[in-house]
Amino acid sequence: AQSVTQLGSHVSVSEGALVLLRCNYSSSVPPYLFWYVQYPNQGLQLLLKYTTGATLVKGINGFEAEFKKSETSFHLTKPSAHMSDAAEYFCAVSVPAAGNKLTFGGGTRVLVKP
Amino acid sequence: EPEVTQTPSHQVTQMGQEVILRCVPISNHLYFYWYRQILGQKVEFLVSFYNNEISEKSEIFDDQFSVERPDGSNFTLKIRSTKLEDSAMYFCASSGGRAPTGELFFGEGSRLTVL
């Protein structure tokens, strides 16, 4: 079975500063990896995903993530935080041949300070 | 842009009552899911549904839960006799294809409060 660990349930960054959200996964087979964002009172929206190919993937709103197999990591970054980035971010994994079922991490809530 | 819609957005019910949460998935999608998130906890998989039957369910999805696609557009989650611990945000999601690279599209959730 696969699992996801997100380090830090809360992260506070200053506007304009680097955003770094950590995600480590466990999977017995090469996984597919996702980052979802949840804005207040809204559903889960896909930020980006890694399936195969290039290990650095770019998503919406200036976010990107790098798949590092050796570290079993898929950390999410954004060079310069904006106030509108305040939200909860979820890392998730799915396994080929298991349909699209996602296993989520615990989430990281991002606070952006002016 | 097509979206998954869920109703109600918030429901308050008494323990032991039946609750039905409704979802309208994206119209050409084939796979449907329910997830839940208890306050402060992870988003957890409940059940997936394809071709008018459950394709996978978690250990959370016990006999008090059921899903149905009654009319080709709605996808419902029924909780037969609610318990306090069923209080959570319930998310419906749909997916366009069998390929596991497919993105899940989520609704905005239905918050269930059991008193």
Interface residues (C-beta under 8 A of the other chain):
Chain A: Y32 F34 Y36 N41 Q42 G43 L44 Q45 L46 K49 T51 F90 A92 S94 V95 P96 A97 A98 G99 N100 K101 L102 T103 F104 G105 G106 G107
Chain B: V4 Y31 Y33 Y35 Q41 K42 V43 E44 F45 S48 Y50 S55 E56 F91 A93 S95 R98 P100 T101 G102 E103 L104 F105 F106 G107 E108 G109
